[in-house]
């Protein structure tokens, strides 16, 4: 028997707010978390902007010794997981922790640690490389650390599908509960890759904007878009089987009703022509939910602010939605947060859950110059107070990974 899956907890640490309520308030206010990079000297770099966390001090969340043994990507993941767990009101004492899982990933993982230890190796020799280098650097460690932190004994899996990671983790968690393998799963993603090597690499592949105006840097669907802005942070959603949630009187944000995952099988960094892989993912999510395109109120687009992504995602929506493409509202919140890579899908799924809860569709901020290739209703500059029955979140990753999840107002 297929089981229904609902969202009962949310946790976020982002460039516009270090908790879910702060983050959502930032989205509603049209706040922009992009500014000049402070983490390293950008004198020799063409890219000057990123969306860093504001006022983040690891020692607010961890003891000094513990913080030193966790790369920032793991720190962010643990912080968001703690918030989501507390928000869900789940109790370790009464909950069978073998029926609780975690499916959580990162696009890159502990790159800050990797860079620092590589520098030590070159400058000081192999004996000076930290014994903590491996457990800090490997990309499964956010999932592993969350399980250790919360006492999770069920499935613990780390996924890595570049910028589609967060959405894939939520979709696979949904299926795991739907088909009876777990009752509760913490799902999402994290990233902490505003580092010299990472910024240089993304810059040289021509993915990042060189704009120095923070209000015209991440401008999804705008004709003057010229690349994405690197962001950082984490998002965690507690997914739970409906009867399990009802039995303990849990608050329900929304129901997860559909998931689509496809591969472009085309190119390592460019989307397939016409966004056909993304279109198939959206169609699969609607098919699983038994929802028609005209029933979808809102799409949180991948909307990275690169020329190719935004035009091909627009075409993908037209293919998947047909006539309904003209009426569906589709915004990108990457103008607010930058692109959080492996955790983008997680915080954007939180946006969809809050959009349903609050009857509010967020805007695509800093939009000025219309592009005939991106001619859908992208909710420019002003959010809208409107009932949201179905919200879809799209994520597309290098390597041709496409993922879509569909959330519905819980009835």
C-alpha positions in Angstrom: 0.0 0.0 0.0 1.3 3.4 -0.9 1.5 5.9 2.0 1.0 9.6 2.1 4.0 11.8 3.0 3.8 15.2 4.6 6.4 17.9 5.7 6.4 18.4 9.5 9.7 20.3 10.2 11.8 22.9 8.4 15.4 24.1 9.1 17.4 26.6 7.1 20.6 28.6 7.4 21.0 31.0 4.4 22.6 34.3 3.2 19.3 36.1 4.1 18.6 34.5 7.5 20.1 31.9 9.8 16.7 30.3 10.7 13.7 29.3 8.7 11.5 32.2 10.0 14.3 34.7 9.3 14.9 33.2 5.8 11.2 33.3 4.9 10.8 36.9 6.2 13.9 37.8 4.0 12.2 36.2 1.0 8.9 38.1 1.6 10.8 41.4 2.0 12.8 40.9 -1.2 16.0 40.9 0.7 19.3 40.3 -1.2 22.1 38.4 0.5 24.7 39.1 -2.1 27.7 41.3 -1.3 31.5 41.5 -1.7 33.4 38.3 -0.8 35.0 38.6 2.6 36.2 35.0 3.1 39.4 35.6 1.0 41.2 38.3 -0.9 39.7 38.7 -4.4 42.3 41.1 -5.8 43.4 38.6 -8.5 39.9 37.2 -9.1 37.5 38.4 -11.8 34.6 37.4 -9.6 34.1 39.8 -6.6 30.6 38.9 -5.3 29.0 36.0 -3.4 26.1 35.3 -1.0 27.9 34.5 2.3 26.1 33.8 5.6 25.8 36.9 7.7 27.2 37.1 11.3 27.9 33.4 11.3 30.1 32.3 14.3 30.6 28.5 14.6 31.0 28.8 18.4 27.4 30.0 18.7 26.4 26.5 17.6 29.3 24.2 18.5 32.0 23.9 21.2 35.3 25.2 19.9 36.9 21.8 19.6 33.9 20.3 17.8 33.8 23.3 15.4 37.4 22.7 14.5 36.7 19.1 13.5 33.8 19.9 11.2 34.1 21.5 7.8 31.6 24.4 7.3 29.4 22.3 5.0 28.8 19.8 7.8 28.3 22.6 10.4 25.6 24.2 8.2 23.9 20.8 7.7 23.8 20.0 11.4 22.5 23.4 12.3 19.6 23.2 9.8 18.9 19.6 10.9 18.7 20.6 14.6 16.2 23.3 13.7 14.1 21.0 11.5 14.0 18.3 14.2 13.0 20.7 16.9 10.4 22.3 14.6 8.9 18.9 14.0 8.5 18.2 17.7 9.7 14.6 17.2 10.9 13.0 20.4 13.9 10.6 20.4 12.6 8.9 23.6 9.2 7.9 22.1 10.2 7.6 18.4 11.6 4.3 17.0 14.9 5.8 15.7 15.4 2.7 13.4 12.4 4.0 11.5 14.0 7.4 11.0 16.4 8.1 8.1 18.5 10.8 6.6 19.0 11.4 2.9 21.2 14.5 2.7 23.9 15.7 0.3 26.3 18.3 -1.0 27.3 19.2 -4.5 31.0 19.6 -3.5 31.5 18.8 0.2 34.4 19.9 2.3 36.3 21.9 -0.2 37.6 24.5 2.3 39.3 21.7 4.2 40.6 20.1 1.0 42.2 23.4 0.0 43.7 24.1 3.4 45.2 20.6 3.7 46.5 20.6 0.2 48.4 23.9 0.9 49.9 22.3 4.1 51.0 19.3 2.1 52.8 21.5 -0.5 54.3 23.9 2.0 55.1 21.7 5.0 55.1 18.1 3.8 52.8 15.0 4.2 53.2 14.6 8.0 51.5 18.0 8.6 48.3 17.0 6.9 45.5 16.8 9.5 44.3 13.3 10.5 40.8 15.0 10.4 41.3 15.8 6.7 39.3 12.8 5.4 36.4 12.9 7.9 36.1 16.6 7.3 36.4 16.6 3.6 34.4 13.7 2.3 31.0 14.7 1.0 28.9 12.1 2.9 29.9 13.6 6.2 27.0 16.0 6.5 24.6 13.1 6.4 26.8 11.1 8.8 27.1 13.9 11.3 23.4 14.6 11.2 22.7 10.9 12.0 25.2 11.0 14.8 23.9 14.3 16.2 20.2 13.2 16.3 20.6 9.5 17.0 19.2 8.4 13.6 19.5 4.6 13.2 17.6 4.1 9.9 18.8 4.7 6.3 21.6 7.2 6.1 22.6 8.1 2.6 24.5 11.0 1.0 23.6 12.0 -2.5 25.6 14.2 -4.9 24.0 15.3 -8.1 25.5 18.8 -8.3 22.9 21.5 -8.2 20.1 18.9 -8.2 21.2 17.3 -5.0 18.8 18.9 -2.5 15.8 18.1 -4.6 16.9 14.5 -5.4 17.4 14.0 -1.6 13.8 15.1 -0.9 12.4 13.1 -3.8 14.1 9.9 -2.7 13.1 10.4 0.9 9.5 10.8 -0.2 9.7 7.5 -2.1 11.3 5.8 0.9 8.4 6.7 3.2 5.7 6.3 0.5 6.8 2.6 0.0 7.1 1.8 3.7 10.8 1.7 4.3 10.9 4.5 6.8 8.4 6.6 8.8 10.4 9.8 9.0 13.3 11.0 6.9 15.4 14.2 7.2 16.1 15.4 3.7 18.0 18.2 2.1 21.4 19.6 1.3 24.2 21.8 2.3 27.1 23.7 0.7 30.0 25.8 1.8 32.1 26.4 -1.3 32.8 30.1 -1.3 36.6 29.4 -1.4 39.4 30.5 -3.8 39.6 27.2 -5.7 35.9 26.8 -6.1 35.3 30.4 -7.2 38.2 30.2 -9.6 36.9 27.0 -11.1 33.3 28.1 -11.6 34.6 31.4 -12.9 36.9 29.8 -15.5 34.1 27.6 -16.7 32.2 30.9 -17.3 29.4 30.0 -14.9 29.7 33.0 -12.5 28.8 36.6 -13.2 31.6 39.2 -13.1 29.1 41.9 -12.2 30.2 44.1 -9.3 26.7 45.5 -8.7 25.1 43.3 -6.1 21.6 44.3 -7.3 22.3 43.4 -10.9 24.4 40.2 -10.3 21.9 37.4 -9.8 19.1 38.5 -12.1 17.2 35.3 -13.3 15.2 35.7 -16.5 16.5 39.2 -17.1 18.0 39.8 -20.5 21.2 41.2 -19.0 21.9 38.1 -16.9 25.5 37.0 -17.1 26.0 34.0 -14.8 25.2 32.9 -11.3 26.4 34.1 -7.9 27.8 31.6 -5.5 25.8 31.1 -2.3 26.2 28.9 0.8 24.0 27.4 3.6 21.8 24.4 4.2 18.1 23.4 4.2 16.5 20.4 5.9 12.9 19.2 5.6 11.4 16.5 8.0 9.3 14.2 5.8 6.9 12.0 7.6 4.3 9.4 6.9 0.8 11.0 7.3 -0.7 8.6 9.9 2.5 8.7 11.9 2.3 12.5 11.9 -1.4 12.6 12.8 -1.0 10.1 15.6 1.4 12.5 17.4 -0.5 15.7 16.5 2.3 17.1 14.3 2.0 20.4 12.5 1.8 19.8 8.8 3.2 22.4 6.4 2.3 20.6 3.1 2.1 17.2 1.5 4.7 15.8 -0.9 2.8 14.3 -3.8 5.1 14.0 -6.8 8.8 13.5 -7.8 10.4 13.4 -11.2 14.1 12.6 -11.9 15.6 12.4 -15.4 18.9 12.6 -17.2 19.7 14.8 -20.2 22.3 12.4 -21.5 23.7 15.4 -23.4 26.6 17.5 -22.0 28.6 17.9 -18.8 27.5 21.5 -18.2 24.9 22.6 -20.8 21.2 21.7 -20.6 19.7 19.6 -23.4 18.2 21.6 -26.2 14.8 23.0 -25.3 15.3 21.8 -21.7 13.7 18.5 -22.7 15.2 16.6 -19.7 13.8 19.1 -17.3 10.4 19.0 -19.0 10.3 15.2 -18.5 11.1 15.6 -14.8 8.2 18.1 -14.4 5.8 15.8 -16.3 6.8 12.8 -14.1 6.2 14.8 -10.9 2.7 15.8 -12.1 1.9 12.3 -13.3 2.8 10.8 -9.9 0.7 13.3 -8.1 -2.2 12.9 -10.5 -2.1 16.7 -11.0 -2.9 18.6 -14.2 -0.6 21.4 -15.4 -3.5 24.0 -15.0 -3.8 23.0 -11.3 -0.2 24.1 -10.5 -0.1 27.5 -8.8 3.6 28.1 -8.5 6.9 26.9 -9.8 10.1 27.8 -7.9 12.4 27.7 -10.9 16.0 26.6 -10.9 16.5 30.0 -12.4 20.2 30.4 -12.0 20.7 33.7 -14.0 22.9 32.0 -16.6 21.9 32.6 -20.2 21.4 29.0 -21.1 19.6 27.8 -18.0 16.9 30.4 -17.9 16.0 30.2 -21.5 16.0 26.4 -21.6 14.0 26.2 -18.4 11.4 28.5 -19.9 11.2 26.2 -22.9 11.0 23.2 -20.6 8.0 24.7 -18.7 6.3 25.4 -22.0 6.8 21.8 -23.1 5.7 20.3 -19.8 2.7 22.7 -19.1 1.4 23.4 -22.6 -1.2 26.1 -22.5 -1.0 26.3 -18.7 2.6 27.7 -19.0 1.1 31.1 -19.6 -0.9 31.1 -16.4 1.5 29.4 -13.9 3.5 31.7 -11.7 7.3 30.9 -11.8 9.9 32.8 -9.8 13.5 32.3 -8.9 14.7 33.1 -5.4 18.3 32.9 -6.4 18.3 36.7 -6.7 17.8 36.7 -2.9 20.2 33.8 -1.9 22.6 33.4 -4.8 23.0 29.8 -6.0 23.5 27.4 -3.1 24.5 24.5 -5.4 23.8 21.2 -3.5 21.5 22.9 -1.0 19.6 25.1 -3.5 16.8 22.5 -4.0 16.5 22.1 -0.2 16.0 25.8 0.6 13.8 26.2 -2.5 11.6 23.3 -1.3 11.3 25.2 2.0 10.2 28.3 0.0 7.5 26.1 -1.7 6.2 24.7 1.7 6.1 28.3 3.2 4.4 29.6 0.0 1.6 27.0 0.5 1.4 27.7 4.3 1.4 31.5 3.9 -0.6 31.8 0.6 2.3 33.9 -0.8 4.2 33.6 -4.1 7.7 35.2 -3.8 9.1 37.5 -6.4 12.0 37.3 -8.8 13.8 40.4 -7.4 16.0 42.9 -9.3 14.2 42.2 -12.6 14.5 45.1 -15.1 15.1 44.0 -18.8 12.6 41.6 -20.2 13.9 38.8 -22.4 11.7 37.4 -25.2 13.3 34.0 -24.6 12.0 34.1 -21.0 8.4 35.2 -21.5 6.5 33.5 -18.7 5.0 35.1 -15.6 8.1 35.3 -13.4 6.4 37.4 -10.7 8.8 40.4 -11.2 9.9 42.4 -8.2 6.7 42.1 -6.1 5.5 38.9 -4.4 1.8 38.1 -4.5 -0.7 37.2 -1.8 -2.5 34.2 -3.5 -3.7 30.8 -2.4 -1.1 28.2 -3.4 -2.6 24.7 -3.9 0.3 23.1 -5.7 3.9 24.3 -5.7 6.7 22.7 -7.8 10.4 23.1 -7.2 12.9 22.4 -10.1 16.6 21.7 -9.8 19.0 21.0 -12.7 22.6 20.0 -12.2 25.9 19.7 -14.2 26.1 16.2 -15.7 22.5 16.5 -16.9 20.7 15.7 -13.6 17.1 17.0 -13.5 14.8 16.8 -10.6 11.3 18.2 -9.8 9.2 17.8 -6.7 5.6 18.7 -6.3 4.0 19.9 -3.0 0.3 20.2 -2.3 -1.7 22.0 0.3 -2.5 19.4 2.9 -6.2 18.5 3.2 
